Amino acid sequence: MTQEERSTGLDQLEFYQRIQSRNTWVARFVLLAVVFGMMSANMWMTQRNYEALVINVDQARLAQVHMLDITVNRVKKLEKRIESLERTIENQRAEQAVAAR
């Protein structure tokens, strides 16, 4: 092998090493960009899930308050009905007591 052939071989080797070095740098940059992109997407989706959770909890609390209001109203109506029935029973007992004399 002559000196010129060795020089050409070394020049080609250096050329391919530069290409490989550039490709390695690009690959690292792309990998870092993908990792940061995935982290950003994960944080964004986590925030959306948290907001949806807060909304669902608020809706559940509102539904519970609504059900409590309905239940309280039903209990009040039942108490009034019981009082009415008790008065009716007392009146009937009084009438029976008067009729029995």
C-alpha positions as CSV (number, residue, x, y, z in Angstrom):
1,M,0.0,0.0,0.0
2,T,1.3,3.3,-0.9
3,Q,1.4,6.5,1.1
4,E,-1.3,8.0,-1.1
5,E,-3.7,5.1,-0.7
6,R,-3.2,5.3,3.1
7,S,-3.9,9.0,3.0
8,T,-7.1,8.5,1.0
9,G,-8.2,5.7,3.4
10,L,-7.6,8.0,6.4
11,D,-9.5,10.8,4.7
12,Q,-12.5,8.5,4.1
13,L,-12.3,7.2,7.6
14,E,-12.3,10.8,9.0
15,F,-15.3,11.6,6.7
16,Y,-17.3,8.7,8.0
17,Q,-16.4,9.4,11.6
18,R,-17.7,13.0,11.2
19,I,-20.9,11.7,9.7
20,Q,-21.3,9.2,12.5
21,S,-20.6,11.9,15.1
22,R,-23.2,14.2,13.5
23,N,-25.7,11.3,13.4
24,T,-25.0,10.5,17.1
25,W,-25.6,14.1,18.1
26,V,-28.9,14.2,16.1
27,A,-30.0,10.9,17.7
28,R,-29.3,12.2,21.2
29,F,-31.1,15.5,20.5
30,V,-34.1,13.6,19.1
31,L,-34.1,11.2,22.1
32,L,-34.0,14.1,24.6
33,A,-36.8,15.9,22.6
34,V,-38.9,12.8,22.8
35,V,-38.3,12.3,26.5
36,F,-39.1,16.0,27.3
37,G,-42.1,15.9,25.0
38,M,-43.4,12.8,26.7
39,M,-42.9,14.3,30.1
40,S,-44.7,17.4,29.1
41,A,-47.6,15.4,27.7
42,N,-47.7,13.4,30.9
43,M,-47.9,16.5,33.0
44,W,-50.6,18.0,30.8
45,M,-52.7,14.8,31.0
46,T,-52.2,14.6,34.8
47,Q,-53.5,18.1,35.1
48,R,-56.5,17.4,33.0
49,N,-57.3,14.2,35.0
50,Y,-56.9,16.2,38.2
51,E,-59.3,18.9,36.9
52,A,-61.8,16.2,35.8
53,L,-61.6,14.6,39.3
54,V,-62.3,17.9,41.0
55,I,-65.3,18.5,38.8
56,N,-66.6,15.0,39.5
57,V,-66.1,15.4,43.3
58,D,-68.0,18.8,43.1
59,Q,-70.8,17.2,41.1
60,A,-71.1,14.4,43.7
61,R,-71.2,16.8,46.5
62,L,-73.9,18.8,44.8
63,A,-75.9,15.6,44.2
64,Q,-75.5,14.7,47.9
65,V,-76.7,18.1,49.0
66,H,-79.7,17.9,46.6
67,M,-80.6,14.4,48.0
68,L,-80.2,15.7,51.5
69,D,-82.6,18.6,50.8
70,I,-85.1,16.2,49.3
71,T,-84.8,13.9,52.3
72,V,-85.2,16.7,54.8
73,N,-88.4,17.9,52.9
74,R,-89.8,14.4,52.9
75,V,-89.1,14.1,56.7
76,K,-90.8,17.4,57.4
77,K,-93.9,16.4,55.3
78,L,-94.0,13.0,57.2
79,E,-93.8,14.8,60.5
80,K,-96.7,17.1,59.6
81,R,-98.7,14.1,58.5
82,I,-97.9,12.3,61.7
83,E,-99.0,15.3,63.8
84,S,-102.2,15.5,61.7
85,L,-102.9,11.8,62.3
86,E,-102.2,12.2,66.1
87,R,-104.6,15.1,66.3
88,T,-107.2,13.0,64.5
89,I,-106.7,10.1,66.9
90,E,-106.9,12.4,69.9
91,N,-110.2,13.9,68.5
92,Q,-111.6,10.4,67.9
93,R,-110.7,9.4,71.5
94,A,-112.3,12.5,72.9
95,E,-115.5,11.9,70.8
96,Q,-115.6,8.2,72.0
97,A,-115.1,9.4,75.6
98,V,-118.0,11.9,75.3
99,A,-120.2,9.2,73.6
100,A,-119.4,6.7,76.3
101,R,-120.7,8.9,79.1
